[in-house]
């Protein structure tokens, strides 16, 4: 099954080229531990991004993910591109991954991305005591004005998941207007619970819709079933983090979804 999926993806990529389309050769991935475990170079088999990279074969594929990262900022969050604590923290947020990406591009060590994937939200749903405002606002309330205006605010005032997603994506859109941004909702998680994962995923999907971004609902279609993982680990090592088999399942699914999204229109 896996080999057949890879062949389909390779054929899809060839079809893009044959149709004169530009396959996104430079990919950047932001996220939390399930991306981080795939390594900065997306080459470690326990991370989905390794299997995604193997399937779509971009020219470059770099991860800026950090274990413990949240979308949601706190009143103590500030720009910090050096910290790497691998656990929840005020500065361990997607905003700072964006800042690290910008520094890498400005210094010439990172190609300007043409495809940006962001897979986060598990920790926002999981650690609600540390992120008490994360799920407290709807997207409509958080972004009652134009989304692009939210970046006029300092990051330490952007405290809900809805605000933080809009904030980060608007920063990326302004910095890299030619890049395609695709949001991925968190996988199901035994530790975070189905209710909060669904809430976080709904918020992320609503933010994407408001900003005109594609969203892939991994909590619904990613292949990880928290009910089954709670009884016995099939595709995770602990109910939340993927095993190699789970990472391959998720990574090839994401690759197929993105291949479909990027395939040239036949209209």
Protein Blocks (a to p, Z undefined) as FASTA:
>chain_A
ZZmmmmmmmmmmmmmmmnopacdfbdcddddfklmmnojnlpafkbmklmmmmmnopabd
cdfbdehiafbdcfkbccdfkbcghpacfklcfklmmmmmmmmmmnopaccdfbdcddeh
jlmmmmmmlmmmlmmpcfklmmmpcfklmmmpcfklmmbfklmmmmmmmmmmmmmmmbcc
ddddddddfklopklmmmmmmmmmmmmmmnopacddfklmnopafklmmmpcfkbcnopa
ccfklmmmmmmmmmmmmmmmmpccfZZ
